[in-house]
Amino acid sequence: MSRSALVGNVTAMLEDAGFVVSDRCAIRPKSFDVAARRGDDLILVKILGNIDAFNEATGHEMRRLGTYLQATPLVIGLRSRDEDLKPDVVYFRHGVPVLSPDTAYNLFIEDVPPLIYAAPGGLYVNIDGDLLADEREDRDWSLGQLASELGVSRRTVSKYEDGMNASVEVAMALEDLFDAPLTSPVDVLDGADEVHETDSTPDDPEADPDDEQVVAVLTRAGYQVHPTLRSPFKAVSRDADEDDDDVVLTGHSEFTKAAEKRARIMSSIGHVTHTRSVYVVDRAKRESVDGTALVEREELEELRDAAELRKVIRERAEHEEAA
């Protein structure tokens, strides 16, 4: 299957599942292909035939964007090396959850979350430690008795009851012994980090030297500016006031056909992520592109604070909608 066809299939599946899906980020380099929202669930999806193409730099950027936009970064792929990804298993690459299309279908369409995740050493599941302890005590078994049944140490059983995850083989043995479900699903959208320890969110990259002046102006206006390297936008800018949820996707370049394409993609992503977007240009012959406000560099420098920039973005987006 071509990557284009795979992207189309995944997009259609997400739409069938009730997600609003952005336009495809048909530019390079790109950290994600589409943004999708269903209710409060926002995901940034990278779609690949071979997940080995998903490198560390892209993983770091997706994790940063997940933090800035309150979204879950996610990779949907077919295979790794010469092996197809197993259904109903969550893999991880550079701290980002990875699903096969079948696993994604079961999660989003059938509402059946995966129970198994891959980690160094094999496949594992989440054990409900409290439930395991209750079942053992109902049998009037000691830790040692259960350990003997499983062929593990007493200390290992104690760790299972304290929340340590178990191999698939041990989980199956436990459920056979007690004839009860003792596992809990991997919460891909909200708690995958609970089963996969990752480093803290990677630090922001340095801003492109060509963008330093724009970053300085936005910072002076009261925004925290988070530069990006592999996105349709150059930065995610957030009002420094912690009580304000104002988030702006920010681009900057000469206003060319490529810039217009980026501005359209930014608008589509902003519609899904519930953010606004602004593109800073040297000269603008129009006020906006599909809701992305165009602001000339000199005009931006004259804005005094975040409130003024918000007003400009809103008025230009509304002017285009009215037209």
N, C-alpha and C positions, 0 to 999 in steps of 0.2 A: 504494500500500500504506500502511495506517495505521501510525503509529509503534508502536502496541501489537502489531500483527501482526508487524512487523519484529523487535521485541524477542523475541517468541515464536519466530520462525524462527531467529534467531541463537542463542537459548538452546538450542533443540532440536539445532542443528548442533553446538554445543559439547559437549552431552551425548553425541551420537553419536560425537564424536571422543574420548570417554573422559574428559572433564572432569567434575569435581564442581562444580556451579554453585549459587551462593547464591540465596536468594530475591531477587526484584527489589526494588530500593530505591524503593519507591513513595511517595516523599515529596519535598518541594521545600524549598529548592533541593537539587540533587544533582549531585555531580561525576562519579559513575559509576552505571551501571544494575545491573551484576552483577559479582561476583567469581567467578573460576573457576580451578580447580587441576587439573593433570594431572602427577602425579609432583612433580618439583621446579619445574615451570613454573607460576607464579601470575600471572594477568592481571586487571587491573581494566578493565572494558569499558564504554565509553560508546557508545550505539547511537542513531544519528540518521538521519533521512531526508535532510536537507540539512546537510552538515558546516559550512556557514558559520555555523550556530547555535552552534558550539563556540567559546566566547570565551576570552580570555586568562586571566581569573581561574580558570575551570574547568581550563584546561590547566595552570596553575601548581599548583593543588591536586592534580591527578592525578599530576603529577611528584613533588610532595612525598610523597604517599601511597606512590608507587612506591618511594621511598627508604626510608621508615619501615617498610614491610611487605615489602621485598625483592620487589617485584612489577613487572611491565611494564604501564604504562598504555597503553591501546589504544582507538582509535575505529573503529567499524565503521559505515560510512554508504553511502548510495546515490548522492549527487550533490553537486556544488558549483555554485552558481548554477543555470544551465540545462543543465549538462553532467553526464552520468553519469560516475562514477569508472571509470577503465579497469581491466580485469582484470589481475591479476599485476603491479600497480604499487603501490608504497608511497608515500603522500603524507605530509605532515607539517603539523600545525597546532599552533602554540605549543609546539614541541618534542615533540609526541606523535605516534607513528605512526598513520596512517589507512589502513584497508583497505576495499575493497568486500566485500560478502558472498561474491562469487565468489572473490576473492583469499583471504579467510579460509578458505573451504571447501577450496581447493587446499592451503593451508598446513596446516590442522589435520586434515582428513580424508584428503587424498591425499598428505600429507607432501611437497608440492612447494612450496618457498619461492619468493617472488617474486625476480626478477632485476633489476627496474627500479625506480628511485625517482624521484619528481618533485622538482625543485628549481628555483629561479629560472633561467629560460633554457631549460627543457625537461626531457627525460627522460634519465636517466643510469644507468650500470651500473658495478659494481665490476670493475675489471680486475685480474687476477692478474699483478702486475708481474714477479715472478720467472719465471713461466711464459712471459710475453711475451718477456723477455730471452733465455731459453733457446731459444725458437723462432726468434728473430731470429738468434742466434749459430749455431744449427744450419744456417740458410740461408746463413751467412757474409755476412749483410747488415750494413752499417753503420747507425748511427742516421739518417744522412742519406738512405740508400737507402729505409729504411722510411718516413721522413717524406715523401719524394717520392711514394711509392705512396699514402700517405694524404692528401696535399695539406695537410699541416700542417708546422710548424717542427720542426727537429731538437730544440730545447729541449722542445717539447711531448711528443715521443716519449720523451725522457729522463724527463719527469715521469710519463708513464704507467708506465714501468718502476719508478719510485720509489714508485708507489702512488696516483697521481692517478686519479680516476675519469674515465670517458669518456662522451661522448654515445652514445645508442643507435646512431646512424648509424656512428660510428667503431668501436664494438664489433663491429657486423655486418661492416664492412669488414675488420677484423683477423681475424675468424674465417673470412671468405672467403679471405683471403690465405694463411692458414696451415692452413686446413682442420682446425681444432682448437678446442675450447671454451676460451676464455680468460677467461670471466667467472665470478664467484662470487656466490652468492645474498645477498640482504639478510637478515641474521639478525635478524628482527624481535624475537624474544624476548630476545636477549642482546647484540646489537651494533648496533642501528639508529643509535646515536649515532656510530658510526664513519663513517657516510656522511652524517650530517646534524649539522653543528656546532650545538650549543645552548649557551646560557649555563648556568652552574652552577645547581644546584637552587635555586629561589626561596626567599627567607627565609620563616620562619613568620609568619603574620599575628598581630596582637595578639589576645589572648584577649578574649572578650566580657566586659564589666565585671561581668555577673552571675555569671561563672564564675571570676573572679579569686581568690576565696577558696578554691575547690576546687583550682585550679591551684597555689596556694601550699601547701596541705596536701599534695598529691601530691608536689610538689617537695621539701618538707621530709621526706617519707617516703622519699626517695631515687629519685624518678622524674624522667626528662627528659620534659617535657610539651610536645607539639607540637599547638597548637590547629589546628582546622579550621573552615572557614566553610560548606562545601557538602556535608557528609557526614552520614550518619545519626547519627554520634557527634560529640561536641564536641572530642575530642582523641585522639591516639594517644600513649599514655604508655609509656615504655620504662625498665626498670630502669637506673639510671645505671652500674651495674657492667657494664663492657664484656664480661665473661665470661658474662653472664647474658642469655639470649635472651628473657626475660620481656617480652611486649608485651601491653598492655591497651588495648582500645577503651573510651573513657570518655565517658559521657553525664551530663547534669545538668539537672534541671528539676523542677517539681512532677510528682507521679505522676498523670498524666491518661491518657485513652484514647490520645492521640497519643504520650505517653511510652511507654506499653506497646507500641505499634506499633513505635516506634524500637528498644526493647529487643529485640523479637523479630527485627527485621532485623539488629541488632548480633550476636545469637546466630548467625544464619545465616551472616553474613559471617565471624564468628570461627571457625566450623566449617571454612570454606574456607581462611582465611588462617592457621589454626593459632595463633590468638590467643585470649585470654580477654576478657571484657567485663564492665564494671561500670557501673551507673547510680546516680548519687547523687541522692537525693530528700530532701525535708524530712521526710516521714513515709511509712513503708512498712508495709503490712498483710500483706506476704508476703516471702519471702526471695529469690525470683528469678523471672525470666520466661524460660522456655525456655533456661535456662543462663546468662542475664545476671544476675549478682548485683545485688541491690538493697541499697544501703548508705545509711543516713541520714546527713545532713551532720554531725550531732553525733558520731555513731559514727565517721565517717571521721577527724574531728579528733583522736580519741583513739588512733588507730592510730599506732604508733611508727615503723614502717619498712615497706619494701616486702614483707618476708617475712610480716608480719602481714596485709597486704592480700591477698597471694597466698593465704594460708591461708583467709581469709574467703571469697574468690571461689570457691576450689576446694570448700570445704565446702558452700556454698550451691548450687553447681551440682550437686554429687554428691547432695545431699539431694533435689533436685528429680528427678534421674534415678532415684533409689531409690524415690521416691514414685510 
